[in-house]
Each structure stands twice: as structure tokens, then as C-alpha cells.
Amino acid sequence: MKLLLNQMTVFRNGAADQVSVLVDNGRIISISKEAPVVSDARVIEFDHGCLFPGFVDVHVHLREPGFSYKETIETGTKAAAHGGFTAVCPMPNLKPVPDSLKHLQPELDAIAKDSVIHCHPYGAITVGEKGQELADLEGMAPYVVAFSDDGKGVQSDDMMREAMGRAKALGKIIVAHCEDESLLNGGYIHDGDYARAHGHKGNVSASEWKQVERDLELVRQTGCAYHICHVSTKETVELVRRAKAEGLDVTCETTPHYLVFNDSMLQEDGRFKMNPPIRSEEDRQALIAGLLDGTVDMIATDHAPHSAEEKSKGLEKSYFGIVGLETAFPVLYTELVKTGVLTMEQLIDRMVTKPAQRFGIGSALEEGAVADLTVFDLDASYTVDPADFLSMGKSTPFAGRTVFGKCLLTLSGGEIAWQEEGGN
């Protein structure tokens, strides 16, 4: 399909510019200030269309195979397209756990059949994500974006060291959920004032940063490429800052909820329960500082859908995890760009460029590139209503919040993956 995205606003070199983009055979043919004269293209134009490269999310849970009552490849990737994402990386806490090519194949088949965007799965680090025996990293390597046991931290130092050595030999990244289970003590929200005031068991920050500290020592020993999931603590930010100054091959991500909320904003509702938990204002400010100085490389969503029943049991008993694909950009644009914390170009760098560079996925907004694009109306304000989500998961702490930025169109490989009703 030949498409002409006519007179779209783009952000580059510190300014907004008007361009027209011609797409043909899945690629960007031209980007020009004047609309090209073409007779056989479908013309798409919007009154307030801002064009971006498709967003890249290196941390999602799409739940298929094994937990399709929570989400499927089809519903999850449609939700991603609705949020402006054109590339996602689903985590391996599935059934079967993709710890071998045989166990990975059902997920690959579902992606080939039902994904509406680019979907790059992880392989597990250990068999069954149980931390006792290494998975078949060599067998899965050609088919996965990286290796992770996300949902659990690898508790054994020796197991993680061996995994790092084998991943390095394969040219793959180890992507770590950092959680020292010996320090949890049953905690499920941040160990802070809110937990103490409301009688909740606290999860201490050391449960995250102590395992980061261990892993960075193993990176020193192995030279492995290493990426830290969902960073939530100021100590982790400082450890990564020092590791980068030392020259270690380390990157990390944080999420919108850690950048917007602190634990004083918690409510007695399962939609505020995720792992790691929302932490203190000091932690939130450290994450923002890390984004600004490059310590925190990218923003992911940790999109983790559950059933309504699983999220209806309050802070103590609800399952960990919230959805985020359909709120990430509008929340970040509203809370960080419109308030002057980040520039638009910095936000796109953290949502597209940095994850794409690190994981070798995604596409740029340039001539000749694959046409992975999204268009937003930045002037459109609305209240976040989970009933509008395409995801099967509806639990979000952003419900009821007023945000700016509505997705009008998403192209994946030049094909329309999402288009707002009524669009041209």
C-alpha cells in the first residue's frame, strides 16, 4: 500500500517542522517539506498530526502461551499499536517457559499468526525460570532478542556468572529482573511511610540494588552485555552511573509509573501494586535525574495484564502488575514534556532511539527506513478510561487522570496497525 502522510509535524533539531512522508512497499520513500505529486497513494492527513518513529518497548508481558485469559499476542500487540508502539519484546514468564527452542515455538507461532506489530521474544535464562539449571541459550539464540528470567531474580551467583559467559559468547544481552529474595520478608509495597501508616509489609530498596550490585561485579568478571529491568531505587541509579563511568557494558530502563508516582500517592487498590513497588519521592527524583544525565537509558512499560478478579484484592493480595502500553506516551508527554522536565526529542530518544540501538530493533524516521511510524494529536486532552483500552488488562494507576496526546495512526512495516475512527 502506498501512503502519503501529508503535512505532519515532526520534532528535530530543537524545533517543530512540517513535512510530508511518502510510504511505499513498507518503507519511507521520501520526507519533504512540500507534498510530492503522486496519483496512486492514499492520502492521510490530520488537523493536528504529529509524526514520530514507532515507539519501542523492550519490556512487556503478552501472556501467550499459557495465560491467554489475561492477554494474547493479538490483543497485546493491538494495544501496543493503539499506544504508538511498533516493536515490543515479550518476557518469558509463560507456559511453557521458553527455555528451549521446542518451548519457544508456540510463542513464535502465535507471533507469526497474530501480531500486528514487530514482536521480539525473550528466551529464559534458566529452565522454567527456576534458577537451578541454565536454559538452552544456544538453541534459542537465533530466535530471541535477549535472555531474561523476568518475574524472578536469578538468586545463584554461579548460575548468573555462567549465564553471562554463555550470553557473551552468543552476542546476546542478559536482561535482569534484580530482586534478592532473601531481603523481601513478604513485602509487597515500598518500605516507607505509607506502608507503616497503613499496616502493610514493606519491600526494602536493598532487595533491588543489592542484586544489581552483585550483577555488576559479575559483569566486571565476564564482560557480558547487561541490562537492568524496571529500575526503581536511587541506589540502583547511582550504581549504574558508576558502572558506566567505569566503562562496563550496562544499560537500564525505568517505567512511567516510577517517574510519576511516589509512595505517598498510593491508594488501597490493586492498580497501585507492581513489582518493584512505587517508591519514595527521593527515588523518583533520582530516576528523573538519571534520565536527564543518561544513566537511565530508556523507558519501558512493564505492561503486565491480569484479570479483573486478580487485581481486585487490594494492595496486599492483588497480583503484581499493571498495564501500560496505551498510557505510556500520553502520560510521559503530559507529566514530563509539557512540564519542561524533558524535551520532546529527549522523550523520543528514551522511547525509540536508545532501546532500538541497544536491542537492535525498531526503525528511524528517515528515508529508506522501514515505515514504523505513529501519529499523535498532542492537543487532544482526555481522561484515561480503561474501558477504552484494547488490552484485556484494565488495571492502571493512571485511570481517571487527564492527559494530552491521542494516538491517531500507527504504521508497522507500512501497514496500518491502528487508526482512530474518523481519521482520513
Secondary structure by P-SEA (a helix, b strand, c coil): cbbbbcccccccccbbbbbbbbbccccccccccccccccccccccccccccccbbbbcbbbcccccccccccaaaaaaaaaaacccbbbbcccccccccccccaaaaaaaaacccccbbbbbbbcccccccccccccccccccccbbbccccccccaaaaaaaaaaaaaacbbbbbccccccccccccccccaaaaaabbbbbcccccaaaaaaaaaaaaacccbbbbcccccaaaaaaaaaaaaaccccccccccccccccccccccccccccccccccaaaaaaaaaaaaacccccccccbbbbcccccccccccccbbbbccccaaaaaaacccccccccaaaaaaaaccaaaaaacccccccccccccbbbbcccccccccccccccccccccccccccccccccccccccccccccccc
